[in-house]
């Protein structure tokens, strides 16, 4: 019986030894194969791109050009300031145009916008603001150009909201004076094209 036990033990030992040798060979092959798979490298560049378009939006609320009460025999120009606000992103290059309103050329001047009350009209100017920030009407005397006014410098360094003044002016009254009217009015549209 001892002999059978020894024979079985020897056989088991040989099988175990074969198992461990096979496992070792298999592990070595796997390490070699893994080393073979990572033996080289390859590179490829991937560009990451995007486009941001210029954008401007009307923001805040516009301030009306309100001349209030104009004397019938106005001796010197009467001024009033209105404003618009636009929010644009950095680098936007908006050009502001102002429509001619509903009564262009019907007042004392055939080339100016006009406010209307009943059948009566008062011509008025909208001058471009002075200064680099387009926020002052002091000394303003240049009519807003029909082709528009570039205000791109306001967004050259930063994006965000900016206010642009509209410098209104009514010329002195004609010799006959301005007609009585409680509600002289006109409506213009300021458009930013960018």
TAFENBEL-V476572 format. One record per residue. RES is the residue in one letter. PHI is phi in whole degrees, 0 to 359 (* if undefined). BURIAL is # if it has 16 or more other ideal C-beta (glycine too) atoms within 10 Angstrom, else .. D_LAST is the distance of its C-alpha to the last C-alpha in Angstrom with 2 decimals. Layout:
RES,PHI,BURIAL,D_LAST
RES,PHI,BURIAL,D_LAST
This chain:
X,*,.,103.79
X,296,.,102.65
X,294,.,102.39
X,296,.,100.03
X,296,.,97.87
X,296,.,97.65
X,297,.,96.83
X,294,.,94.03
X,297,.,92.70
X,296,.,92.72
X,295,.,90.89
X,295,.,88.27
X,299,.,87.84
X,295,.,87.40
X,295,.,84.81
X,296,.,82.91
X,298,.,83.01
X,298,.,81.71
X,300,.,78.92
X,292,.,77.79
X,294,.,78.02
X,297,.,75.94
X,296,.,73.37
X,294,.,73.20
X,298,.,72.78
X,298,.,70.04
X,297,.,68.19
X,296,.,68.49
X,295,.,67.14
X,294,.,64.15
X,296,.,63.38
X,296,.,63.78
X,294,.,61.55
X,295,.,58.86
X,296,.,59.10
X,296,.,58.81
X,293,.,55.60
X,252,.,53.93
X,285,.,55.35
X,232,.,52.05
X,228,.,48.31
X,225,.,45.33
X,238,.,41.72
X,212,.,38.45
X,279,.,34.97
X,234,.,32.27
X,283,.,28.63
X,244,.,26.45
X,228,.,22.77
X,200,.,19.52
X,232,.,15.81
X,238,.,13.14
X,275,.,9.62
X,295,.,6.64
X,220,.,7.10
X,225,#,7.15
X,230,.,10.25
X,294,.,12.39
X,225,.,15.32
X,64,.,18.71
X,231,.,19.84
X,286,.,19.17
X,256,.,22.09
X,293,.,23.60
X,273,#,24.57
X,251,.,28.28
X,282,#,30.68
X,58,.,33.63
X,272,.,36.83
X,255,#,36.71
X,300,.,40.17
X,303,.,41.44
X,248,.,42.30
X,306,#,39.37
X,271,.,40.47
X,228,.,37.38
X,307,.,33.66
X,249,#,32.75
X,252,#,29.49
X,207,#,27.57
X,245,#,24.46
X,241,#,21.94
X,202,#,18.85
X,230,#,15.79
X,229,.,14.60
X,233,#,11.40
X,248,#,11.69
X,234,#,9.17
X,274,#,10.61
X,304,.,11.94
X,92,.,10.16
X,294,#,6.53
X,233,#,5.51
X,286,#,4.22
X,242,.,6.40
X,262,#,8.90
X,243,#,11.26
X,236,#,14.60
X,294,.,16.72
X,279,.,20.26
X,76,#,21.98
X,269,.,25.11
X,231,#,27.48
X,304,#,25.83
X,79,.,28.67
X,265,#,31.45
X,269,#,32.43
X,292,#,34.26
X,239,.,31.60
X,287,.,30.51
X,249,.,27.15
X,246,#,26.13
X,294,#,25.00
X,216,#,28.07
X,272,#,29.32
X,234,#,32.08
X,221,.,35.29
X,64,.,37.57
X,251,.,37.93
X,250,.,37.07
X,224,#,33.87
X,230,#,32.66
X,289,#,29.98
X,211,#,27.43
X,257,#,24.77
X,238,#,21.48
X,269,#,21.27
X,283,#,18.61
X,290,#,19.68
X,258,#,21.51
X,89,.,21.38
X,293,.,19.01
X,261,.,17.94
X,57,#,17.26
X,242,.,20.00
X,239,.,22.96
X,252,#,24.14
X,298,.,27.28
X,77,.,27.88
X,296,#,24.75
X,208,.,25.63
X,253,.,22.75
X,300,#,21.41
X,303,#,17.71
X,292,.,16.65
X,300,.,16.18
X,284,.,13.40
X,104,#,11.53
X,241,#,11.64
X,285,.,9.61
X,240,#,10.14
X,299,.,8.95
X,299,.,12.70
X,293,#,12.86
X,242,#,11.45
X,291,.,13.10
X,253,.,16.17
X,214,.,15.65
X,268,.,13.60
X,131,.,14.65
X,278,.,14.79
X,220,#,14.68
X,256,#,16.22
X,243,#,15.49
X,279,#,18.60
X,245,#,19.14
X,262,#,22.34
X,275,#,24.49
X,207,#,27.67
X,253,#,30.54
X,290,#,32.73
X,307,.,36.52
X,294,#,38.34
X,293,.,40.04
X,303,.,43.84
X,277,.,44.35
X,82,.,42.15
X,273,#,39.51
X,290,.,40.90
X,300,.,41.66
X,189,#,39.00
X,270,.,38.39
X,218,.,34.98
X,297,#,32.82
X,203,.,29.32
X,207,#,26.09
X,225,.,22.81
X,243,#,19.37
X,244,.,16.01
X,261,#,13.10
X,241,.,9.73
X,260,#,6.36
X,251,.,3.81
X,224,#,0.00
